[in-house]
């Protein structure tokens, strides 16, 4: 199982490399074709559309993946539930579009919200097809679908921007992506649902999905209350700066984390009934994820000015301090994602919902305090509260439902943090003696140097060295063309 999981991770990570190039290219091109206010305008709407997407899936995708045995009738019933949710959310989005415009005092949002609501209708028709592909661990097919649909959406968005459609380019792009993804999932899964039927035993799956949806809903609120506060207080311009800074800092986690999580979901689900094995696996994965996550965080924080200049352009310098703060926050996302997978695998969707509620309350309180200092204060409060309060609280609460203590959760993180602090000290000192005229040259020279320094620090600290050796061993397994058979 370990070899199969690692091989699957290798396939999806290779695909994520292609998606990373596509996303970075689209960010760089669209940032030069559109204004910050265009991104801010769409970000105002995506606060609401992203929330509705949590309900479109209804937690039923994971219900299909997590179930040991599932029938065609059960999956068919879940398909029709997802389709009905998508239709209902589409109609609701159109109905509330004038209200969204009133909240932000921006009339243009009425049509934008109505158009973006089409994604619910389109996406709801392929939730179960995607779940079946993941359940069967067909990650090669999933990767192809993701790459092609992403490329189609980016191409449509850039074409619209070049055609002078301004912010509408950012509406056309996701609609195209969803449409392409839905068609390809149907063709790849080759599964056709039957009509709704009674007595299929789908009620427990709906209950599981409801709890998971509640957790996703509250978690989304906790993550998106920040852009809502920025848009409400500052308007579209600062929200556009925040949106692009957040997009850039989230690229590593959004591109690298999903394939890892997608592989871990069915893998962890199969060892959920073995506490000892789950304990050992979680501790090992926490250390490795922390090792990779801290390196990415340190790199983004140290070279924020060059990264923003290179990918967004010289007119986006106001986004640099926001980017640096969000880079610090990005450290916790892979760790929290791994713990969430474990909670769901052991059937504790209700515990997930409670933990997300804790996170929401802490975030709101932090933002209320930070809002006293304006947009920068809001982002500062969001990032620091996530690192210093929300993550420790989540670790402690999760330890009540998983076979790991709070210390067992936390211990694998400290070696990576130690390496990160030492690396930052060395690189900040080095940068103080070197002046770089061109950001591209700075990144080409300093990023490899940062990686080398970080790896040297890992070799010095024994726990980090052990995690590093195991990580490279797993990478060798990924590229081994002849997996072992049992």
C-alpha positions in Angstrom: 0.0 0.0 0.0 2.9 2.3 0.8 4.5 1.8 -2.6 1.2 2.4 -4.4 0.5 5.5 -2.4 4.0 6.9 -3.1 3.7 6.0 -6.8 0.3 7.8 -7.0 1.9 10.8 -5.3 4.6 10.8 -7.9 2.1 10.9 -10.8 0.1 13.7 -9.2 3.1 15.7 -8.2 4.4 15.5 -11.8 1.1 16.8 -13.0 1.1 19.5 -10.3 4.4 20.7 -11.7 2.7 21.4 -15.0 -0.2 23.0 -13.3 2.2 25.2 -11.3 3.8 26.5 -14.5 0.3 27.2 -16.0 -0.8 29.0 -12.9 2.3 31.1 -12.5 2.1 32.0 -16.2 -1.5 33.0 -16.0 -0.9 35.1 -12.8 2.0 36.9 -14.5 0.1 37.6 -17.7 -3.3 38.6 -16.2 -1.6 40.9 -13.6 -0.2 42.9 -16.6 -3.4 42.9 -18.6 -5.8 43.7 -15.8 -5.9 46.2 -12.9 -5.9 45.4 -9.1 -9.4 46.6 -8.9 -10.5 44.0 -11.4 -9.2 41.2 -9.2 -10.7 42.9 -6.2 -14.1 43.0 -7.9 -14.1 39.3 -8.6 -12.7 38.5 -5.1 -15.8 40.2 -3.6 -18.0 37.7 -5.4 -15.8 34.7 -4.9 -16.2 35.1 -1.1 -19.9 34.1 -1.7 -19.4 31.7 -4.6 -16.6 29.8 -2.8 -18.9 29.4 0.2 -21.7 28.0 -2.0 -19.2 25.5 -3.5 -18.8 23.9 -0.1 -22.6 23.1 -0.2 -22.5 21.9 -3.8 -20.4 18.9 -2.9 -22.3 18.3 0.3 -19.4 16.3 1.7 -20.6 13.5 -0.5 -17.4 13.1 -2.5 -15.5 12.1 0.6 -18.5 9.9 1.7 -18.0 7.9 -1.5 -14.2 7.7 -1.1 -14.2 6.9 2.6 -16.8 4.1 2.5 -15.3 0.6 2.6 -18.0 -0.8 0.3 -20.5 1.2 -1.8 -23.1 0.2 -4.4 -24.1 1.6 -7.7 -27.5 2.6 -6.3 -25.9 4.5 -3.5 -23.5 6.5 -5.7 -26.4 7.2 -8.1 -28.5 8.6 -5.3 -25.6 10.8 -4.2 -25.2 12.0 -7.8 -28.8 13.2 -8.0 -28.3 14.9 -4.6 -25.2 16.7 -5.8 -27.1 17.7 -9.0 -30.0 19.1 -7.1 -27.7 21.0 -4.8 -25.9 22.5 -7.8 -29.2 23.6 -9.4 -30.5 25.1 -6.1 -27.3 27.0 -5.5 -27.2 28.3 -9.0 -30.7 29.7 -8.6 -29.9 31.1 -5.2 -26.8 32.8 -6.4 -28.8 34.5 -9.2 -31.5 35.6 -6.6 -29.0 37.1 -4.1 -26.8 38.8 -6.7 -28.5 42.2 -6.2 -27.9 41.8 -2.4 -24.2 41.2 -2.9 -24.0 44.4 -5.0 -25.8 46.3 -2.2 -23.4 44.9 0.5 -20.3 46.2 -1.3 -22.1 49.2 -2.9 -20.9 48.0 -6.3 -23.7 47.7 -9.0 -21.4 45.7 -11.3 -21.5 42.7 -9.0 -25.1 41.8 -9.8 -24.3 40.4 -13.3 -20.9 39.0 -12.1 -22.5 37.1 -9.3 -25.3 35.7 -11.5 -22.8 34.6 -14.1 -20.4 32.9 -11.6 -23.4 31.0 -10.2 -23.3 28.8 -13.3 -20.3 27.0 -11.9 -22.5 25.4 -9.2 -24.8 23.9 -11.8 -22.0 22.7 -14.0 -19.8 21.4 -11.1 -22.6 19.5 -9.3 -22.9 17.2 -12.3 -19.5 15.6 -11.9 -18.8 15.4 -8.1 -19.5 11.7 -7.9 -17.5 10.9 -11.1 -14.5 12.6 -9.5 -15.1 10.7 -6.3 -15.2 7.4 -8.1 -11.9 8.2 -9.9 -10.3 9.0 -6.6 -11.7 5.9 -4.9 -10.2 3.8 -7.7 -6.9 5.7 -7.2 -6.9 6.6 -10.9 -4.7 9.6 -10.3 -3.2 9.7 -13.8 -6.7 10.3 -15.3 -7.4 12.9 -12.6 -4.2 14.7 -13.3 -4.9 14.8 -17.1 -8.4 16.2 -16.4 -7.0 18.9 -14.1 -4.3 20.0 -16.5 -6.5 20.2 -19.6 -9.4 21.9 -17.8 -7.0 24.4 -16.2 -5.3 25.2 -19.5 -8.7 25.7 -21.2 -9.8 28.1 -18.4 -6.5 30.1 -18.5 -6.6 30.3 -22.3 -10.2 31.6 -22.3 -9.4 34.1 -19.6 -6.3 35.5 -21.3 -8.2 35.7 -24.6 -11.0 37.6 -23.0 -8.6 40.0 -21.3 -6.8 40.6 -24.6 -10.2 41.3 -26.1 -10.8 44.1 -23.7 -13.4 42.4 -21.5 -11.6 43.5 -18.3 -12.9 41.8 -15.1 -15.2 39.6 -17.2 -12.1 37.6 -18.2 -11.9 36.4 -14.6 -15.5 35.2 -14.8 -15.1 33.4 -18.2 -12.0 31.5 -17.0 -13.6 29.5 -14.1 -16.7 28.8 -16.0 -14.6 27.3 -18.8 -12.6 25.3 -16.4 -15.6 23.8 -14.7 -17.3 22.9 -18.0 -14.2 21.2 -19.4 -13.6 19.3 -16.1 -17.2 18.1 -16.0 -17.1 16.7 -19.5 -13.8 15.0 -19.1 -14.8 13.4 -15.7 -17.8 11.8 -17.4 -15.7 10.5 -20.3 -13.0 9.2 -18.1 -15.1 7.6 -15.4 -17.5 6.0 -17.9 -20.1 5.7 -15.2 -23.7 6.5 -15.9 -26.0 7.0 -12.8 -29.3 5.2 -12.5 -32.5 6.8 -11.4 -33.1 7.6 -7.7 -34.1 4.5 -5.7 -35.3 3.8 -2.1 -33.8 1.4 0.3 -30.2 1.9 -1.0 -28.8 2.6 2.5 -27.6 6.0 1.5 -28.9 7.8 4.6 -25.6 7.2 6.7 -23.7 8.6 3.8 -25.8 11.7 3.7 -25.4 12.1 7.5 -21.6 11.9 7.1 -21.7 14.3 4.2 -23.8 16.8 6.2 -21.3 16.9 9.1 -18.4 17.2 6.7 -20.2 20.0 4.8 -20.8 21.8 8.1 -17.1 21.6 8.8 -16.1 22.8 5.3 -18.6 25.6 5.5 -17.3 26.9 8.9 -13.7 26.4 7.7 -14.4 28.4 4.6 -16.0 31.2 6.7 -12.8 31.2 8.8 -10.6 31.5 5.8 -12.7 34.1 3.8 -13.8 36.4 6.6 -10.4 38.1 6.0 -11.0 39.1 2.3 -14.6 40.0 3.2 -13.3 42.4 5.9 -10.7 43.9 3.5 -13.3 44.4 0.7 -15.8 45.9 3.1 -13.4 48.3 4.8 -11.0 49.1 2.0 -12.8 48.4 -1.3 -11.7 46.7 -4.5 -8.2 48.2 -4.8 -6.7 46.8 -1.5 -8.7 43.6 -1.9 -7.2 43.2 -5.3 -3.7 43.6 -3.8 -4.6 41.0 -1.1 -6.1 38.6 -3.6 -3.0 38.5 -5.8 -0.7 38.2 -2.8 -2.8 35.4 -1.4 -2.9 33.7 -4.8 0.9 33.7 -5.1 1.5 32.5 -1.5 -1.1 29.8 -1.8 0.3 28.4 -5.1 2.8 26.0 -3.4 0.1 24.6 -1.1 -2.7 24.7 -3.7 -0.5 22.8 -6.2 1.4 20.5 -4.0 -1.0 19.7 -1.2 -4.1 18.5 -3.1 -2.3 15.6 -4.9 -0.7 14.5 -1.6 -4.1 14.8 0.2 -5.9 13.0 -2.6 -3.5 10.1 -2.2 -3.5 10.1 1.6 -7.4 10.1 1.8 -7.8 6.5 0.6 -4.5 5.4 2.1 -5.2 6.7 5.6 -8.8 5.5 5.5 -7.4 1.9 5.1 -5.4 2.1 8.3 -7.9 4.1 10.3 -8.8 1.0 12.3 -5.2 0.4 13.3 -4.4 3.0 16.0 -0.7 2.0 16.3 -0.1 2.2 12.5 -2.1 5.4 12.2 0.0 6.9 15.0 3.3 6.0 13.3 2.1 7.1 9.9 0.9 10.5 11.2 4.0 11.3 13.1 6.2 10.4 10.1 4.0 12.5 7.7 3.9 15.5 10.0 7.7 15.7 10.1 8.1 15.5 6.4 5.3 18.0 5.6 6.8 20.4 8.1 10.2 20.0 6.5 8.9 20.9 3.1 6.4 23.6 4.3 9.0 25.5 6.3 11.4 25.7 3.3 8.7 27.1 1.1 7.6 29.6 3.7 11.1 30.8 4.4 11.8 31.2 0.7 8.7 33.2 0.0 9.1 35.4 3.1 12.8 36.2 2.4 12.4 37.0 -1.3 8.9 38.5 -1.3 9.9 41.7 -3.0 11.6 39.9 -5.9 8.7 37.4 -6.3 6.0 40.1 -6.4 8.0 42.2 -8.9 8.6 39.2 -11.2 5.1 37.7 -11.2 2.9 40.8 -10.8 5.0 43.6 -12.1 6.4 46.9 -10.6 2.9 48.4 -10.2 2.1 45.9 -7.4 4.7 47.0 -4.8 2.0 47.6 -2.2 1.3 43.9 -2.2 4.8 43.0 -0.9 4.1 43.4 2.9 0.8 41.5 2.5 2.6 38.7 0.6 5.2 38.4 3.3 2.6 38.1 6.1 0.6 35.5 4.1 3.8 33.5 3.4 4.1 33.1 7.2 0.6 31.8 7.4 1.1 29.4 4.5 3.2 27.2 6.8 0.2 25.8 8.7 -1.9 24.8 5.7 -0.3 21.4 4.9 -0.2 20.4 8.5 -3.8 21.3 9.1 -4.8 19.5 5.9 -3.1 16.3 7.0 -4.8 16.3 10.4 -8.2 17.0 8.7 -7.6 13.9 6.5 -7.0 11.8 9.5 -10.1 13.0 11.3 -12.3 12.3 8.3 -10.7 8.9 7.8 -11.6 7.8 11.3 -15.2 9.1 10.8 -14.9 12.2 13.0 -16.6 14.7 10.7 -18.4 16.2 13.6 -15.1 16.8 15.4 -13.9 18.6 12.2 -16.9 20.8 12.3 -16.3 21.8 16.0 -12.6 22.5 15.3 -13.5 24.7 12.4 -15.9 26.6 14.6 -13.1 27.2 17.1 -11.0 28.6 14.2 -13.8 30.9 13.0 -14.3 32.4 16.5 -10.5 33.0 17.0 -10.2 34.5 13.5 -13.1 36.9 13.9 -11.8 38.1 17.3 -8.3 38.6 15.8 -9.7 40.5 12.8 -11.7 42.8 15.0 -8.5 43.7 16.9 -6.4 44.0 13.7 -9.0 46.2 11.9 -7.9 49.1 14.2 -4.8 49.3 12.0 -6.6 49.0 8.7 -5.9 46.5 5.9 -2.4 45.7 7.1 -3.6 45.1 10.6 -6.3 42.7 9.4 -3.8 40.6 7.4 -1.3 40.7 10.3 -3.9 39.5 12.8 -5.1 36.7 10.4 -1.6 35.4 9.9 -0.2 35.5 13.4 -3.4 34.2 15.0 -3.2 31.2 12.6 0.3 30.4 13.5 0.3 31.1 17.2 -3.3 30.3 18.2 -5.4 28.4 15.7 -2.9 25.7 14.8 -2.0 24.8 18.4 -5.7 24.8 19.3 -6.4 22.5 16.4 -3.6 20.1 17.3 -4.8 19.9 20.9 -8.5 19.4 20.0 -7.6 16.8 17.3 -5.6 14.8 19.8 -8.8 13.9 21.6 -10.1 12.0 18.6 -6.9 10.5 17.1 -4.4 8.1 18.6 -1.8 10.9 19.0 -1.2 13.2 22.0 -0.7 16.9 21.6 3.1 16.4 22.1 3.2 13.7 19.4 1.5 16.1 17.0 3.8 19.0 17.9 7.2 17.3 18.3 7.8 16.6 14.5 7.3 20.3 13.7 10.0 21.7 15.9 13.1 20.4 14.0 11.8 22.0 10.8 11.1 25.3 12.6 14.6 25.3 14.0 16.1 24.8 10.6 13.9 27.6 9.2 15.0 30.1 11.9 18.7 29.4 11.3 18.3 29.6 7.5 16.5 32.9 7.7 19.3 34.3 9.9 22.0 33.3 7.5 20.1 34.5 4.4 19.1 37.9 5.9 22.7 38.5 6.8 23.9 37.5 3.3 21.3 39.7 1.6 22.5 42.7 3.6 25.9 42.5 1.9 24.7 42.0 -1.7 22.8 44.4 -3.9 20.8 42.8 -6.7 19.5 45.0 -9.6 17.3 42.4 -11.3 14.8 40.2 -9.4 15.2 37.3 -11.8 19.0 37.2 -11.1 18.3 37.5 -7.4 15.9 34.6 -7.3 18.2 32.4 -9.5 21.1 33.0 -7.2 19.5 33.2 -3.7 16.8 30.6 -3.9 19.2 27.7 -4.6 21.5 29.2 -1.9 18.6 29.2 0.5 17.8 25.6 -0.3 21.4 24.5 0.3 21.6 26.4 3.6 18.3 24.8 4.7 19.5 21.3 3.8 22.7 21.8 5.7 20.7 22.9 8.8 18.6 19.8 8.4 21.7 17.6 8.3 22.9 19.2 11.6 19.7 18.6 13.5 19.2 14.9 13.9 15.4 14.6 13.8 15.3 16.8 10.7 18.1 14.7 9.2 16.1 11.5 9.7 13.0 13.0 8.1 15.1 14.3 5.2 16.6 10.8 4.6 13.1 9.2 4.6 11.8 11.9 2.3 14.6 11.2 -0.3 14.0 7.5 0.1 10.3 8.0 -0.8 11.4 10.1 -3.8 13.5 7.3 -5.1 10.6 5.0 -4.8 8.5 7.4 -6.9 11.0 7.2 -9.7 11.5 3.4 -9.4 9.8 2.0 -12.5 9.5 -1.5 -11.1 7.4 -1.4 -7.9 7.5 -4.4 -5.7 4.6 -6.7 -5.7 3.3 -8.6 -2.7 
